[in-house]
Amino acid sequence: MKAVIIEGYGGKEQLQYTDRNMPVLKDNDVLIEIEATSVNPVDWKIREGYLKEKIPYDFPVTLGLDAAGTIKETGKKVQKFQVGDKVFTRPDITRNGTYAEYVAVDEGLVVKKPDNLSMEEAASIPLVGLTAWQCLVDFAGIKEGDKVLVHAGSGGVGSFAIQLAKSFGAWVATTCSTDNVEFVQSLGADKVIDYRSENFSETLQDMDIVFDTLGGDIQQQSYNVLKEKGCLVSIAMPPDQDVAEEYNIKAGYVFLEPDGEQLAKIGEKLENETIRPVVGTVMDLKDIKKAHELSETHHAKGKIVLKVK
Ligand SMILES: NC(=O)c1ccc[n+]([C@@H]2O[C@H](COP(=O)([O-])OP(=O)(O)OC[C@H]3O[C@@H](n4cnc5c(N)ncnc54)[C@H](OP(=O)(O)O)[C@@H]3O)[C@@H](O)[C@H]2O)c1
C-alpha cells in the first residue's frame, strides 16, 4: 500500500510517499481502507523528534492520527462492525499511522461515521474533537452558563472547542488575528479578541474556564482572567502548580487518550448539527510536505485534510 513514512527524525525532507507493507490485523482490530486523514501539529512534532522521550518509535514510522474510511476486514473477535461500514477514528499513537491507504485499529477506538459528514469532514474531527472534549468536559467539568475563554479559536482544536463549549450552554470568548474575527463569530463565539490589537488579559475577567492551546506568556496571563476556583486547562504546556495555588484555581495539562465512547458522543453532536466540521484546506496525501509546511506556520485556519483515495 502507499503510505507516508519517516525513516529518522528531522525536517520535512524526511517525509517519503512510498510503498509499505499492509498492516497486520489483531483479533480485535478492523482494517480500514482510508479515504481521508488530517494533519495535526503533533504529526510534525513527532517527525522532528519532540516526542521521542514520551513515545519510543521504531523506524520506519507511518505518521498520522485521524482516519475516515471503509472497513475492509474484521479480526476474529470483532463484534461491533462489518465489512463495508463507514467509520472514523483516532487510533492508538503507538501503532500504525493514518497517512496510508490502510490502517488496523482496535474496534473500541472506531465509530460509525455520521451520515451527514463527507469522509473529508469526518477525518477532520477525531483528534481535535477528543482533545476539546477531554479538556472542557472531563478536566474542566464545563456546565451551562460558564464563561469560557478558548485561545486560538480559528485553529483545529479552537474551532471545535468554541462549538463544543456553546453546545454545553457556555458563554464563549476567543482570541484570533484580524482576518479570522468573522470566522470565529460564525462558530458561535460571543466575544472575539483580536490579539493583534487587544490584550485578552485586559479585556476579560471572572472566567470559569480558560482553554490554553498556546502556552508561554499566554498561559501566564491567563491566570489573571480566571475567577477564584476557576479552571485552567492546557494542551500546550503543564501549568505551574504553585502559581495555580496562589490564584486558587485548578490547573492541569491534558495529553489526549483515544476513546471510542467519547468519539461516539462527538459523532452525535455532528449528526444533529450542533457542531460542524471546519475543513480549512484539502490536499492530496502526496502533497504531505506542503501540508506540514502550512501546519508549521501556526496560522492554518480550521483543519488541514489529506485525501488518500
Ligand atoms: N496535548 C494534547 O493532547 C494536544 C492535542 C491537540 C493539539 N495539541 C497542541 O495544541 C496546539 C494547537 O493545536 P491546533 O491543532 O489547534 O493547531 P493549529 O490548527 O495549527 O492552530 C493554528 C491557529 O492558531 C492561531 N494562533 C496562532 N498564534 C495565536 C495567538 N498568539 N493567539 C491566538 N491564536 C493564535 C492561528 O490563528 P491566526 O491565524 O488568526 O493567528 C491559527 O488559526 C498545538 O501546539 C498542538 O500540538 C495538543
PDBQT file of the ligand as one rigid body, heavy atoms in Angstrom, charges set to zero:
ROOT
HETATM    1  N1  LIG A 401      -1.853  17.873  24.472  1.00  0.00    +0.000 N 
HETATM    2  C1  LIG A 401      -2.609  17.366  23.503  1.00  0.00    +0.000 C 
HETATM    3  O1  LIG A 401      -3.162  16.263  23.608  1.00  0.00    +0.000 OA
HETATM    4  C2  LIG A 401      -2.831  18.167  22.238  1.00  0.00    +0.000 A 
HETATM    5  C3  LIG A 401      -3.856  17.815  21.368  1.00  0.00    +0.000 A 
HETATM    6  C4  LIG A 401      -4.085  18.604  20.228  1.00  0.00    +0.000 A 
HETATM    7  C5  LIG A 401      -3.276  19.705  19.988  1.00  0.00    +0.000 A 
HETATM    8  N2  LIG A 401      -2.262  19.997  20.843  1.00  0.00    +0.000 N 
HETATM    9  C6  LIG A 401      -1.415  21.189  20.617  1.00  0.00    +0.000 C 
HETATM   10  O2  LIG A 401      -2.254  22.335  20.715  1.00  0.00    +0.000 OA
HETATM   11  C7  LIG A 401      -1.814  23.346  19.828  1.00  0.00    +0.000 C 
HETATM   12  C8  LIG A 401      -2.983  23.806  18.955  1.00  0.00    +0.000 C 
HETATM   13  O3  LIG A 401      -3.365  22.741  18.105  1.00  0.00    +0.000 OA
HETATM   14  P1  LIG A 401      -4.235  23.053  16.805  1.00  0.00    +0.000 P 
HETATM   15  O4  LIG A 401      -4.467  21.774  16.098  1.00  0.00    +0.000 OA
HETATM   16  O5  LIG A 401      -5.394  23.898  17.155  1.00  0.00    +0.000 OA
HETATM   17  O6  LIG A 401      -3.181  23.938  15.977  1.00  0.00    +0.000 OA
HETATM   18  P2  LIG A 401      -3.404  24.781  14.654  1.00  0.00    +0.000 P 
HETATM   19  O7  LIG A 401      -4.664  24.354  13.975  1.00  0.00    +0.000 OA
HETATM   20  O8  LIG A 401      -2.147  24.716  13.889  1.00  0.00    +0.000 OA
HETATM   21  O9  LIG A 401      -3.586  26.275  15.203  1.00  0.00    +0.000 OA
HETATM   22  C9  LIG A 401      -3.456  27.301  14.293  1.00  0.00    +0.000 C 
HETATM   23  C10 LIG A 401      -4.243  28.508  14.803  1.00  0.00    +0.000 C 
HETATM   24  O10 LIG A 401      -3.570  29.131  15.894  1.00  0.00    +0.000 OA
HETATM   25  C11 LIG A 401      -3.901  30.514  15.865  1.00  0.00    +0.000 C 
HETATM   26  N3  LIG A 401      -2.903  31.305  16.575  1.00  0.00    +0.000 N 
HETATM   27  C12 LIG A 401      -1.561  31.346  16.355  1.00  0.00    +0.000 A 
HETATM   28  N4  LIG A 401      -0.987  32.218  17.235  1.00  0.00    +0.000 NA
HETATM   29  C13 LIG A 401      -2.005  32.737  18.006  1.00  0.00    +0.000 A 
HETATM   30  C14 LIG A 401      -2.061  33.666  19.091  1.00  0.00    +0.000 A 
HETATM   31  N5  LIG A 401      -0.961  34.260  19.578  1.00  0.00    +0.000 N 
HETATM   32  N6  LIG A 401      -3.275  33.926  19.661  1.00  0.00    +0.000 NA
HETATM   33  C15 LIG A 401      -4.397  33.339  19.197  1.00  0.00    +0.000 A 
HETATM   34  N7  LIG A 401      -4.409  32.464  18.149  1.00  0.00    +0.000 NA
HETATM   35  C16 LIG A 401      -3.220  32.159  17.589  1.00  0.00    +0.000 A 
HETATM   36  C17 LIG A 401      -3.958  30.847  14.405  1.00  0.00    +0.000 C 
HETATM   37  O11 LIG A 401      -4.889  31.890  14.225  1.00  0.00    +0.000 OA
HETATM   38  P3  LIG A 401      -4.461  33.240  13.455  1.00  0.00    +0.000 P 
HETATM   39  O12 LIG A 401      -4.007  32.781  12.090  1.00  0.00    +0.000 OA
HETATM   40  O13 LIG A 401      -5.715  34.044  13.470  1.00  0.00    +0.000 OA
HETATM   41  O14 LIG A 401      -3.309  33.813  14.240  1.00  0.00    +0.000 OA
HETATM   42  C18 LIG A 401      -4.406  29.552  13.719  1.00  0.00    +0.000 C 
HETATM   43  O15 LIG A 401      -5.761  29.576  13.300  1.00  0.00    +0.000 OA
HETATM   44  C19 LIG A 401      -0.634  22.739  19.051  1.00  0.00    +0.000 C 
HETATM   45  O16 LIG A 401       0.559  23.130  19.671  1.00  0.00    +0.000 OA
HETATM   46  C20 LIG A 401      -0.836  21.243  19.212  1.00  0.00    +0.000 C 
HETATM   47  O17 LIG A 401       0.354  20.496  19.106  1.00  0.00    +0.000 OA
HETATM   48  C21 LIG A 401      -2.017  19.259  21.957  1.00  0.00    +0.000 A 
ENDROOT
TORSDOF 0
